Amino acid sequence: MNLIMGIRIKASEDFNDLLALSIVGGRVADGKYPKFSFHSDIQRNKYEEVRKKLKGGESLENIGNTST
């Protein structure tokens, strides 16, 4: 039986990080040390891209227009 774990990184409580996670469809994996979880490298890379744009002050409308 193969188990696919996905990609996990340290979770953050920062609003922009949580918003970026939601936009790309990632999830929070609870536990003693919560993690952000992604299905693939592509999803994680998209998270990093959206997160960077949010922290740079780009609007959600612009992010939504460029993410499709």
C-alpha positions in Angstrom: 0.0 0.0 0.0 1.5 3.3 -1.1 0.8 6.4 0.9 1.3 9.8 -0.6 2.1 12.4 2.0 2.2 15.5 -0.2 4.2 18.6 0.6 4.2 20.0 4.1 5.7 23.3 5.4 5.6 25.0 8.8 2.2 26.7 9.3 1.8 30.4 9.9 -1.0 32.4 11.6 -0.3 35.4 9.3 -3.5 36.5 7.5 -1.8 36.7 4.1 -0.3 33.2 4.5 -3.7 31.7 5.4 -5.4 33.6 2.6 -2.8 32.4 0.0 -3.3 28.8 1.4 -7.1 29.1 0.8 -6.7 30.6 -2.7 -4.5 27.7 -3.9 -6.6 25.0 -2.2 -4.0 23.9 0.4 -5.0 22.8 3.9 -3.8 22.9 7.5 -2.6 19.6 8.9 -3.2 19.8 12.6 -1.0 18.2 15.2 1.5 19.2 17.9 3.3 21.3 15.2 0.7 22.4 12.6 1.7 22.3 9.0 0.4 23.7 5.7 -0.2 20.7 3.3 -0.2 20.7 -0.5 -0.9 18.0 -3.0 2.1 18.8 -5.3 5.1 21.1 -5.8 3.0 23.0 -8.4 0.4 23.8 -5.7 3.1 24.8 -3.2 4.8 27.0 -5.8 1.5 28.7 -6.6 1.1 29.3 -2.8 4.5 31.0 -2.6 3.6 33.2 -5.7 0.3 34.3 -4.3 1.7 34.8 -0.8 4.4 37.1 -2.2 1.9 39.1 -4.2 -0.3 39.5 -1.1 2.6 40.7 1.0 3.5 43.1 -1.7 0.1 44.7 -1.5 -1.4 43.3 -4.7 -5.2 43.2 -4.7 -7.2 40.0 -4.6 -8.8 41.0 -7.9 -5.5 41.2 -9.6 -4.3 37.9 -8.1 -7.6 36.2 -9.2 -7.1 37.5 -12.7 -3.5 36.2 -13.0 -4.0 32.9 -11.3 -6.3 31.4 -14.0 
